[in-house]
Amino acid sequence: MMTIILLCSISSETIAKITPDFSLLPPGTNVSLLAQYTSGKQEVLLSHQTKQLRIPASTQKIVTALAALLELGPDYRFTTQFMTKGSITNDTLNGDLILSMHGDPTFTRQQLTAMVTKLKQKGISHVTGNIVIDTSIFSGHDKAEGWSWNNLTFCYNTAPSASIIDGNCFYATLTPATQVGKPAIATVASQHPVQIDSHVMTTKKDSDNRYCNLDILVRDNNNYQLTGCMKITEKKRSFHFAVMDGSLYVAKLLRNYLKQAGITFNGKIIESKHPINSNKVTVLATNTSAPLSSLLTDMLKNSNNLIADAVFRTIGAHYFNMPGTWLNSSDAVRQILKKKANIDLKNNVVIDGSGLSRLNLLNAETMLKILQFIANHDKQLNMINMFPIAGVDGTLQYRRSLNKVPFKQTVFAKTGHLEGSYNLAGFIKTKSNRYIAFVQFLTGYQMLNKNRPKKEAVMKFEESLYTQCLNKIN
């Protein structure tokens, strides 16, 4: 593997050589590196393959966060509302009861229950029409192009529909049967309106189950089927699964909560994709999320995919004043960054807000421009502190390459990982309180020795590279 000499500038008079040790990485690994001061002469410190398009993975969330702050503002809040076009006479609502959902990624069952309680407090005991779940804020597929199909049942890959409650994620357990040959027992808490059927075979304790992996199949109506094998000696296993049909899930919960509150209705529970004229409705109950700045902090620090993609689709809806889709949200992000930050995404590809899609493509030069804008407008954006802080919080709290001195509390960076990709993008704070914006896009990573820890090589590479840089700049 060839050696690339990179330059780290300490001052205008002194240039120090930094030599990334690419030999620490497995053969076939591709690396883009770029670092630059954000103030003063903005000296370029590292530069290697900066124009190559790479899969950004979760560093894509930086793009989403900046566009959201520029378009929606830090005080933007998601709202969920009960409303009606009808009238209330005595204890009867004459007309439909509408639950307008706007893709709040933090909305909970407890908040929905509280909203139902407010209906009861207004004296409503009966609805003559339908219960309408309004999901018109978004349109099209809830799953983005390029998402890995075999991960769609996991909670980190939950689809950002308009109807979100408890992160559209539920908890289940699987316990081996007491007899070999019998199906393992799948259980799910009663408050989750889903169905799980187990076709998992209980096997002998010495069985070779290497080709009988646990798997989950999704049927209609939020029905799930577990298949595979489980040894009789295994302990109970816990799983978190993504809700496939958010509107149906909310509908079943709402039916139960209305019944518990003593509110009856004549019609059905239906979903509506037709936008409602807000001038012709009466709002009966409202739930408001925390401000966007709080949600983005969670999104960046903990790499929350659901928040990222719900915000992304909301950007499209807000910017174009029409239902948010993956396509118009992508166009909105491009136009917002161009008009408000003078950043042209050019041939970079934006598919989603989370970075889960393998069709996203970004080069280090573009990401660095975004980081430079963030640093130079941080008084208005207050965004750098939203990033994970090495050794302190988020996805950098325990990252082995950066969680100790001298990196602890010095590196503010978003991580990004998909199979074969290990990315970092963010800031290094120097002892003189200057910031260095840096980008690491590392793709095609596969360990040669499968018996070694999977991340061992990349962690050694990062520690070596950033130790060299910090030793030169501080």
C-alpha positions in Angstrom: 0.0 0.0 0.0 1.5 3.3 -1.0 2.3 6.0 1.6 0.7 9.4 1.3 2.4 12.4 3.0 -0.2 14.8 4.4 0.6 18.2 5.8 -0.4 19.6 9.2 0.3 23.3 9.5 1.1 24.5 13.0 1.6 28.2 12.1 2.3 30.4 9.1 6.0 29.7 9.5 6.1 26.0 10.4 4.8 23.0 8.4 4.8 19.6 10.1 4.5 16.3 8.2 1.8 13.9 9.1 2.0 10.4 7.7 -1.2 8.4 8.0 -0.3 4.8 8.5 -2.5 3.2 5.9 -0.7 -0.1 6.5 -2.9 -0.4 9.7 -6.0 -0.8 7.4 -6.9 -4.0 5.6 -6.1 -4.1 1.8 -8.8 -2.7 -0.3 -9.8 0.0 2.1 -10.5 3.4 0.5 -9.9 6.6 2.6 -10.7 10.3 2.1 -9.2 12.7 4.6 -9.5 16.4 4.8 -8.9 18.9 7.7 -8.7 22.7 7.8 -8.8 25.4 10.3 -12.1 27.2 10.5 -10.7 30.7 11.3 -7.7 32.8 10.5 -5.8 31.8 7.3 -7.9 28.5 7.3 -4.8 26.4 6.6 -5.4 23.0 5.1 -3.9 20.4 7.4 -4.8 17.1 5.7 -5.9 16.4 2.1 -6.3 13.0 0.5 -8.8 11.8 -2.1 -11.1 14.7 -1.2 -13.2 14.7 -4.4 -14.1 11.0 -4.4 -17.7 10.3 -3.6 -18.2 8.0 -0.6 -21.1 6.6 1.3 -21.5 9.1 4.2 -23.6 6.8 6.4 -24.7 8.7 9.5 -22.5 11.7 8.9 -25.4 12.6 6.5 -27.3 13.7 9.6 -25.0 16.8 9.7 -26.4 17.8 6.3 -30.0 17.2 7.6 -29.4 19.2 10.8 -28.0 22.2 9.0 -30.8 22.3 6.5 -33.4 21.9 9.2 -32.0 24.8 11.3 -31.8 27.0 8.2 -35.4 26.2 7.1 -37.4 25.3 10.2 -35.4 27.2 12.9 -34.3 25.9 16.3 -37.7 26.6 17.9 -39.8 24.6 15.4 -42.0 22.0 17.1 -44.0 19.0 15.8 -47.7 19.1 16.7 -50.2 16.3 17.0 -53.9 17.4 17.3 -57.4 16.2 17.7 -59.7 18.4 15.7 -63.2 18.3 14.1 -65.2 20.0 11.4 -68.3 19.2 13.3 -70.0 20.7 16.4 -70.4 19.5 20.0 -73.9 19.3 21.4 -74.1 18.2 25.0 -71.8 15.2 25.2 -71.9 14.4 21.5 -69.5 15.4 18.7 -71.5 15.7 15.6 -69.2 14.7 12.8 -65.7 13.1 12.5 -63.0 13.2 15.1 -59.7 13.8 13.4 -56.3 12.9 14.8 -53.9 15.0 12.7 -50.4 13.4 12.9 -47.4 15.3 11.6 -44.6 12.8 11.9 -43.5 13.7 15.4 -40.7 11.2 16.1 -40.9 11.7 19.8 -44.7 11.2 20.3 -45.6 8.6 22.9 -48.6 6.5 24.1 -48.7 8.5 27.3 -49.1 11.7 25.2 -51.9 10.2 23.1 -53.7 9.1 26.3 -53.4 12.6 27.7 -55.0 14.0 24.5 -57.9 11.5 24.8 -58.3 12.6 28.4 -58.7 16.2 27.2 -61.5 15.2 24.9 -63.3 13.7 27.9 -62.7 16.8 29.9 -64.5 18.8 27.1 -67.5 16.6 27.8 -67.2 14.4 24.7 -68.6 10.9 25.2 -69.8 10.1 21.7 -68.8 10.7 18.1 -71.4 10.4 15.4 -68.9 10.0 12.6 -65.6 8.3 11.9 -62.3 8.5 13.7 -60.0 9.9 11.0 -56.2 9.6 11.2 -54.8 12.4 9.1 -51.4 11.5 7.7 -51.4 14.0 4.8 -48.2 15.7 5.9 -46.1 13.0 4.1 -46.7 11.2 0.8 -45.3 8.2 -1.0 -43.2 5.3 0.4 -42.2 5.6 4.1 -39.0 3.7 3.4 -36.3 5.4 1.4 -34.6 4.1 -1.7 -31.4 2.1 -1.0 -32.3 1.0 2.5 -31.1 -2.5 3.3 -34.3 -4.7 3.1 -33.0 -7.2 5.7 -32.7 -4.5 8.3 -36.2 -3.1 7.9 -37.6 -5.0 10.9 -35.1 -3.5 13.3 -36.0 -0.4 15.3 -33.0 1.6 14.1 -34.4 1.3 10.7 -38.0 2.3 11.6 -39.8 4.0 8.7 -40.6 7.7 9.4 -44.3 7.7 8.6 -46.7 10.5 9.6 -48.0 8.1 12.3 -45.3 7.6 14.9 -45.8 6.6 18.5 -43.1 5.3 20.9 -40.6 5.4 18.0 -42.8 2.8 16.2 -40.8 0.2 18.0 -42.0 -2.7 20.3 -40.4 -5.2 22.6 -40.8 -9.0 22.3 -39.2 -12.0 23.9 -38.4 -15.6 22.7 -38.1 -18.5 25.1 -37.2 -22.1 24.1 -39.9 -24.7 24.6 -39.5 -27.2 27.4 -39.4 -30.0 24.9 -37.1 -30.5 21.9 -39.0 -30.3 18.6 -41.6 -27.9 19.9 -41.8 -24.2 18.8 -40.1 -21.6 21.0 -42.5 -19.3 22.7 -42.8 -15.7 21.5 -44.4 -13.1 23.7 -45.2 -9.4 23.3 -46.6 -7.0 25.9 -50.3 -6.6 25.6 -50.1 -2.8 25.1 -48.5 -3.4 21.7 -51.3 -4.2 19.1 -49.2 -6.6 17.0 -49.2 -10.3 16.4 -46.1 -12.5 16.6 -46.1 -16.2 15.6 -43.2 -18.4 16.4 -42.0 -21.1 14.0 -38.7 -21.3 15.8 -37.8 -24.9 16.5 -36.4 -25.9 19.9 -33.3 -28.0 19.3 -31.0 -30.2 21.5 -28.3 -28.4 23.5 -25.5 -29.9 21.3 -27.3 -29.1 18.0 -25.3 -27.4 15.2 -27.6 -24.4 14.4 -25.1 -22.4 12.3 -27.4 -22.6 9.3 -30.6 -22.3 11.2 -30.5 -18.6 12.1 -33.3 -16.7 13.7 -35.2 -14.6 11.2 -38.4 -12.6 11.1 -40.9 -12.4 8.3 -43.4 -9.5 8.1 -47.1 -10.1 7.1 -49.9 -7.7 6.6 -51.6 -5.9 9.5 -48.4 -5.8 11.7 -48.2 -9.6 11.9 -44.7 -11.0 12.4 -43.5 -14.6 12.0 -40.3 -15.8 13.7 -38.4 -18.7 12.1 -35.1 -20.5 12.8 -33.7 -22.6 15.7 -33.1 -22.1 19.4 -31.3 -24.5 21.7 -33.3 -25.8 24.6 -30.6 -24.6 27.0 -30.6 -21.1 25.8 -31.9 -18.3 28.0 -34.9 -16.1 27.1 -33.9 -13.7 24.3 -35.2 -10.1 23.9 -35.8 -8.3 20.7 -36.9 -4.8 19.5 -38.9 -4.8 16.3 -40.0 -1.9 14.0 -43.7 -1.3 13.5 -44.4 -1.8 9.8 -47.8 -0.1 9.5 -47.7 3.0 11.7 -51.3 4.2 11.0 -52.8 0.8 11.8 -50.7 0.6 15.0 -51.9 4.1 16.1 -55.5 3.2 15.1 -55.6 0.1 17.3 -54.1 2.0 20.2 -56.5 4.9 19.8 -59.5 2.5 19.7 -58.4 1.1 23.1 -57.8 4.6 24.6 -61.2 5.9 23.5 -62.9 2.8 25.0 -61.0 3.2 28.3 -62.1 6.9 28.4 -65.7 5.9 27.7 -65.9 7.6 24.3 -67.9 5.7 21.7 -68.3 6.3 18.0 -70.7 5.3 15.2 -68.3 5.0 12.3 -64.9 3.4 11.6 -61.3 4.3 12.2 -59.9 5.4 8.8 -56.7 6.9 7.4 -56.9 10.1 5.3 -54.1 11.3 3.0 -56.1 14.4 1.9 -54.9 17.7 3.5 -57.3 19.3 5.9 -58.3 23.0 5.5 -57.2 24.4 8.9 -59.6 27.3 8.6 -62.6 25.0 8.8 -61.7 22.9 11.9 -61.9 23.3 15.6 -58.8 22.1 17.5 -59.8 20.0 20.6 -56.5 18.9 21.9 -52.8 19.5 21.0 -49.5 17.8 21.9 -46.3 19.7 21.1 -42.8 18.2 20.8 -39.7 19.6 22.3 -38.0 22.3 20.1 -36.1 21.2 17.1 -32.8 22.1 18.6 -33.4 19.5 21.3 -34.4 16.9 18.8 -31.4 17.6 16.6 -29.1 17.2 19.6 -30.5 13.7 20.3 -30.3 13.0 16.5 -26.6 13.9 16.3 -25.3 12.7 19.6 -27.1 9.4 19.5 -27.5 9.0 15.8 -31.2 8.7 16.0 -32.3 7.7 12.5 -36.1 8.2 13.0 -35.6 11.8 14.1 -33.3 12.4 11.1 -35.7 11.0 8.5 -38.8 12.6 10.1 -37.1 15.9 10.1 -35.9 15.4 6.5 -39.4 14.7 5.2 -40.7 17.7 7.2 -38.1 19.9 5.5 -39.6 19.0 2.1 -43.2 19.5 3.3 -42.3 22.9 4.8 -40.2 24.2 2.0 -42.5 23.3 -0.8 -45.8 23.6 1.2 -46.9 20.2 0.0 -46.8 16.6 1.4 -43.2 15.7 2.1 -41.6 13.0 0.0 -38.1 11.6 -0.2 -37.6 13.4 -3.6 -38.9 16.8 -2.7 -37.1 16.7 0.6 -33.8 16.0 -1.2 -34.5 18.9 -3.6 -35.4 21.1 -0.6 -32.1 20.4 1.2 -30.2 21.2 -2.0 -32.0 24.5 -2.5 -31.8 25.5 1.2 -28.0 24.9 1.4 -27.5 26.7 -1.9 -29.6 29.8 -1.1 -28.9 30.1 2.6 -25.4 28.8 3.0 -24.0 29.1 -0.5 -23.1 25.4 -0.5 -23.7 23.7 -3.9 -24.1 19.9 -3.5 -23.4 19.5 -7.2 -23.1 15.7 -8.0 -23.3 14.7 -4.3 -26.4 12.4 -3.9 -28.9 13.0 -1.1 -31.5 10.2 -0.7 -32.5 10.4 3.0 -31.8 12.3 6.1 -30.4 9.6 8.3 -27.7 8.1 6.0 -29.2 4.6 6.1 -29.4 4.6 2.3 -26.4 3.2 0.5 -27.3 5.4 -2.5 -26.2 8.5 -0.6 -22.9 9.9 -1.9 -20.9 12.7 -0.5 -17.3 13.8 -0.9 -15.0 15.2 1.7 -14.7 18.6 0.1 -18.5 19.2 0.3 -18.7 17.9 3.9 -15.9 20.2 4.9 -17.7 23.2 3.4 -20.7 22.3 5.5 -18.6 22.1 8.6 -16.9 25.4 7.9 -20.3 27.1 7.6 -21.4 25.5 10.9 -18.3 26.8 12.6 -18.5 30.3 11.2 -22.1 30.6 12.1 -22.2 28.7 15.4 -23.3 31.8 17.4 -26.6 31.6 15.4 -26.8 27.9 14.9 -25.4 26.7 18.3 -24.7 23.4 16.5 -21.1 22.3 17.4 -22.2 21.4 20.9 -24.9 19.1 19.4 -22.2 16.9 18.1 -21.0 13.9 20.2 -18.1 14.8 22.4 -15.2 12.4 22.7 -15.2 10.5 25.9 -18.2 12.4 27.2 -21.5 11.6 25.4 -23.2 10.1 22.4 -21.5 7.8 20.0 -18.1 9.1 20.9 -18.4 8.4 24.6 -16.9 4.9 24.3 -15.3 5.0 20.8 -12.0 3.3 21.7 -9.8 5.5 19.4 -10.9 8.8 20.8 -12.4 8.4 24.3 -9.3 9.2 26.3 -6.8 12.1 26.7 -5.8 13.9 24.5 -9.0 13.5 22.5 -11.5 13.6 25.4 -13.5 16.8 25.4 -11.4 17.9 22.4 -13.1 16.2 19.5 -16.7 17.0 18.5 -17.7 14.7 15.7 -20.5 12.8 14.1 -19.8 9.1 13.5 -21.1 7.2 10.5 -21.2 3.5 10.1 -22.7 1.1 7.6 -21.2 -2.3 6.7 -17.7 -1.6 5.4 -17.8 2.2 6.2 -16.3 4.0 9.2 -16.7 7.7 9.0 -16.1 10.8 11.2 -16.9 14.4 10.5 -16.7 17.3 13.0 -14.2 19.5 14.9 -11.1 19.4 16.9 -10.7 22.1 19.5 -7.1 23.3 19.9 -5.5 24.6 23.1 -5.7 28.1 21.7 -9.5 27.6 21.3 -9.4 27.4 17.5 -11.4 24.8 15.7 -10.2 22.4 13.0 -12.9 21.0 10.8 -12.1 17.5 9.6 -13.6 14.7 7.5 -12.8 11.0 7.5 -14.6 8.9 4.9 -13.4 5.3 5.1 -15.1 2.6 2.9 -14.4 -0.9 1.6 -13.3 -2.0 5.1 -13.2 -5.7 5.7 -10.9 -7.4 8.2 -8.6 -10.2 6.8 -8.5 -12.1 10.1 -12.1 -12.9 11.0 -11.0 -14.0 14.5 -9.8 -10.5 15.4 -12.3 -7.8 16.6 -14.0 -6.2 13.6 -13.1 -2.6 14.5 -9.6 -3.3 15.7 -7.7 -2.0 12.6 -9.8 1.2 12.0 -9.5 2.1 15.7 -5.7 1.8 15.5 -5.7 3.9 12.3 -7.8 6.6 13.9 -5.8 6.8 17.1 -2.5 6.9 15.2 -3.7 9.6 12.7 -5.4 12.0 15.2 -2.6 11.5 17.8 -0.1 12.7 15.2 -2.3 15.7 14.3 -2.9 16.8 17.9 0.8 16.5 18.7 1.6 18.9 15.9 -1.1 21.5 16.5 -1.1 21.8 20.3 
